[in-house]
Amino acid sequence: MDKLRVLLAKGRIYESVYELLSDVGISLKLAERTYFPSTNQDDLTFQVVKPQIASALLASNKADVGFSGKDWVYENGVQDEVEEIMDLGFDPVRIVAAIPNTVDFDALIKKPVTIATEYQTLSKKWVEDKKIDGKIFRTWGTSEGFVQDNDDSLAQILIDNTSTGSSLRANNLKIVDTLMTSSTRMYASKEALKDPAKKQKIMELKMLFESVLNARGRVMLEMNVAKDKFDGLIKALPSMKSPTVSPLFGDDGYAVKIAVKKSEVPTLLPKLQSLGATDILEYALRKVVR
């Protein structure tokens, strides 16, 4: 098999995926001012690109696998030319339309408007769907300042991504519509998936990523329990399947292990103690393969 060509997007996506790869066991070293990280994997090769173009390169078969926000896949219009392998869930955002707090949206769109946005394709579709007489003004980076409630404002509507809406609120803007939701996802080129060896490697990477992501949301709890408390404790235990149980030395009770969601721990620990569990240990999991 030729080396699997993997695209990494700059910025927040790079940091999140870098950490995920590290947890899987794939190390990257990126020298300053370079775009081709070295790795400890002989069958993988990496390139760092702008997040806006990763999906377009995949669609053109310039790489086999890439990580991109769903928003840029649709913005590039290549959603039918690449295959989504999995949603990593990193950096969830909404692509929204926003206007000044003091403006009535229904009244605003009855007249010609200018829309400030990085998202040309998504905005054009939105304008057409809403039957708005809108002109699109392309922006780069921070765009909230282009939309104000005055005659000097360059645009009347902003279409941008937001995670919490705090930046919009700070600039006296309100959300009037959501175009789509997005997050960082793993995509593959259609051509790569036609190659059995490459497809197998892609699916192996998916399995490894899933094992790490599953582990991040869980911890292992280990405890001891006396025989007379055992049945009551077991009935109250949440676990992925069934708890692991082994007898203690001297037939003095049982050792019990369970993998549970981190969110369950604050209420679960006091409950376990009240049911007779002792010597409770909590430790992190690195991978969970189901």
C-alpha positions in Angstrom: 0.0 0.0 0.0 1.2 3.5 -0.8 1.4 5.8 2.3 -2.0 7.1 3.4 -2.0 10.9 2.8 -3.5 12.8 5.7 -4.4 16.5 5.7 -4.4 18.4 9.0 -6.1 21.8 9.2 -4.3 24.7 10.8 -5.6 26.3 14.0 -8.0 24.8 16.5 -8.6 21.7 14.4 -4.9 21.0 14.3 -4.5 21.2 18.1 -7.5 18.9 18.7 -6.5 16.3 16.1 -2.9 16.5 17.2 -3.9 15.5 20.7 -6.2 12.8 19.4 -3.4 11.3 17.3 -1.0 11.5 20.3 -3.5 9.6 22.5 -3.8 6.9 19.7 0.0 6.6 19.7 0.7 8.5 16.5 3.3 11.2 17.2 3.9 14.3 15.0 6.8 16.7 14.9 6.3 19.9 12.9 9.3 22.1 12.4 8.8 25.8 12.4 7.7 27.3 9.0 7.1 23.8 7.5 3.9 22.1 6.5 4.9 18.4 6.5 5.1 16.9 10.0 7.3 13.9 10.6 5.7 10.9 12.3 6.5 7.6 13.9 4.2 5.7 11.5 5.8 4.4 8.3 2.5 4.0 6.4 1.2 7.6 7.1 2.2 11.0 5.6 0.9 14.3 6.9 0.4 17.8 5.4 -0.9 20.9 7.2 -3.3 23.1 5.2 -5.8 25.9 5.7 -9.1 24.5 7.2 -11.0 26.2 4.3 -9.4 24.1 1.6 -8.9 20.6 3.3 -12.2 19.2 1.9 -11.6 20.6 -1.5 -8.2 18.9 -1.7 -9.8 15.6 -0.7 -12.5 16.0 -3.3 -9.7 16.5 -5.9 -7.9 13.3 -4.6 -4.9 15.3 -3.5 -5.0 13.4 -0.2 -6.7 10.3 1.2 -7.9 11.5 4.6 -8.5 14.9 6.1 -10.0 16.7 9.1 -12.4 19.5 8.4 -15.4 21.3 9.8 -18.6 20.2 8.2 -19.3 23.9 7.4 -16.3 24.1 5.0 -17.3 20.8 3.3 -20.7 22.4 2.4 -19.2 25.8 1.7 -16.9 24.2 -0.8 -19.8 22.2 -2.2 -18.0 18.9 -2.0 -20.4 17.1 0.4 -21.1 14.5 -2.4 -17.5 14.1 -3.4 -16.0 13.1 0.0 -17.1 10.5 2.5 -17.6 11.4 6.1 -15.9 8.7 8.2 -16.8 10.0 11.7 -17.8 13.0 13.7 -15.1 13.7 16.2 -17.3 16.3 18.0 -14.5 18.9 18.3 -15.3 22.6 18.2 -19.1 22.4 17.7 -20.5 25.6 16.2 -23.6 26.9 14.5 -23.5 28.9 11.2 -26.0 31.7 11.9 -27.5 34.8 10.5 -27.4 37.8 12.9 -28.5 41.4 12.8 -28.4 44.4 15.2 -30.6 44.0 18.3 -32.5 47.1 17.4 -33.5 45.9 13.9 -36.7 43.9 13.0 -35.7 41.0 10.8 -39.0 40.7 8.9 -39.0 44.4 8.0 -35.3 44.3 7.1 -35.5 41.6 4.5 -38.4 43.4 2.6 -35.7 45.7 1.1 -32.3 45.1 -0.5 -29.6 44.2 2.0 -25.9 43.4 2.1 -24.6 40.3 3.9 -21.1 40.2 5.4 -19.7 36.7 5.5 -16.8 34.3 4.9 -19.4 31.7 3.7 -20.2 32.6 0.1 -21.9 29.4 -0.9 -23.9 28.9 2.3 -25.0 32.5 2.2 -26.0 32.4 -1.4 -28.2 29.4 -0.8 -29.7 31.0 2.3 -30.6 34.2 0.4 -32.2 32.1 -2.3 -34.2 30.0 0.1 -35.4 33.0 2.0 -36.1 34.9 -1.3 -34.1 37.9 0.0 -32.7 40.6 -2.3 -29.2 40.3 -0.9 -25.7 41.2 -2.0 -22.9 39.2 -0.4 -19.9 41.1 0.9 -16.9 38.8 1.5 -15.1 39.2 4.8 -12.0 37.5 6.3 -11.7 36.7 10.0 -13.6 38.7 12.5 -16.7 40.3 10.9 -19.1 41.5 13.6 -17.9 45.1 13.1 -19.3 45.2 9.6 -22.9 45.0 10.8 -24.3 47.9 12.7 -27.6 49.8 13.0 -26.6 53.0 11.2 -26.3 54.4 7.7 -22.5 53.9 7.6 -22.7 50.1 8.2 -21.2 48.1 5.4 -23.7 45.3 5.8 -27.1 44.7 7.4 -26.8 41.0 8.0 -23.9 38.9 9.3 -23.5 35.2 8.5 -20.8 33.6 10.7 -20.0 30.7 12.9 -20.6 30.8 16.7 -20.1 28.4 19.6 -21.7 30.4 22.4 -23.0 33.5 20.8 -21.0 35.7 23.3 -19.1 37.6 20.6 -22.4 38.4 18.8 -24.0 39.6 22.0 -20.9 41.7 22.8 -21.3 43.5 19.5 -25.1 44.0 20.0 -26.1 41.4 17.5 -28.9 38.9 17.7 -29.3 35.5 15.9 -32.3 35.4 13.6 -31.6 32.1 11.8 -29.4 29.0 11.9 -28.1 27.8 8.6 -26.4 24.6 9.9 -24.5 23.0 12.7 -20.9 22.0 12.3 -18.0 20.2 14.1 -14.7 18.7 13.2 -15.0 15.5 11.3 -12.9 12.9 9.6 -13.4 12.7 5.9 -11.9 10.4 3.2 -11.7 10.8 -0.6 -13.9 8.6 -2.7 -10.8 7.3 -4.5 -9.0 6.2 -1.4 -12.0 4.2 -0.3 -11.8 2.2 -3.6 -8.4 1.0 -2.6 -8.9 -2.0 -0.2 -5.6 -1.5 1.6 -6.2 2.2 2.1 -9.8 1.7 3.1 -8.7 -0.9 5.7 -6.2 1.6 7.2 -8.8 4.4 7.3 -11.2 2.1 9.1 -8.4 1.1 11.5 -7.8 4.8 12.3 -11.5 5.3 12.9 -11.5 2.4 15.4 -8.5 3.9 17.2 -10.1 7.3 17.3 -13.3 5.9 18.6 -11.5 4.0 21.4 -9.8 7.1 22.6 -13.0 9.2 22.4 -14.9 6.6 24.3 -12.2 6.5 27.0 -12.2 10.3 27.4 -15.8 10.2 28.7 -15.3 7.3 31.1 -13.2 6.3 34.1 -12.6 2.9 35.8 -13.8 2.4 39.3 -12.4 -0.4 41.4 -13.6 -1.4 44.9 -13.9 -4.1 47.4 -17.1 -5.3 49.0 -18.0 -7.9 51.7 -20.0 -11.0 50.7 -23.1 -9.9 52.6 -23.1 -6.5 50.7 -22.3 -7.9 47.3 -25.8 -8.5 45.8 -27.1 -5.1 46.8 -24.0 -3.3 45.4 -24.0 -5.2 42.1 -27.7 -4.4 41.5 -26.9 -0.7 41.8 -23.9 -0.6 39.5 -24.0 1.1 36.1 -21.5 -0.4 33.7 -20.8 -0.7 30.0 -21.8 -4.4 30.0 -21.3 -6.3 33.2 -18.8 -5.5 36.1 -15.7 -7.5 36.5 -15.8 -9.5 39.7 -13.1 -11.6 41.4 -12.8 -13.1 44.9 -10.6 -11.5 47.4 -7.7 -13.5 49.0 -9.0 -15.5 51.9 -12.5 -15.6 50.5 -13.2 -12.4 52.4 -15.4 -10.7 49.8 -15.0 -9.5 46.2 -13.1 -7.0 44.1 -15.3 -5.3 41.6 -14.3 -3.2 38.5 -16.7 -1.1 36.4 -16.2 1.5 33.6 -18.6 4.4 34.1 -19.2 7.8 32.6 -17.3 10.6 34.3 -20.5 12.5 34.7 -21.9 9.7 36.9 -19.0 9.7 39.4 -20.0 12.6 41.7 -23.3 10.9 42.6 -22.1 7.3 42.3 -19.2 7.4 44.7 -21.3 8.3 47.8 -23.9 5.8 46.7 -21.2 3.0 46.4 -19.9 3.8 49.9 -23.4 3.7 51.4 -23.9 0.3 49.8 -20.8 -1.1 51.5 -18.0 -0.5 48.9 -14.6 0.1 50.4 -11.1 0.9 49.1 -12.7 2.6 46.1 -10.1 3.6 43.4 -10.8 5.8 40.3 -8.4 5.9 37.4 -8.3 7.2 33.9 -8.8 5.0 30.8 -6.7 5.5 27.7 -8.7 3.5 25.2 -12.1 1.7 25.2 -12.7 -0.7 22.3 -16.3 -2.0 22.2 
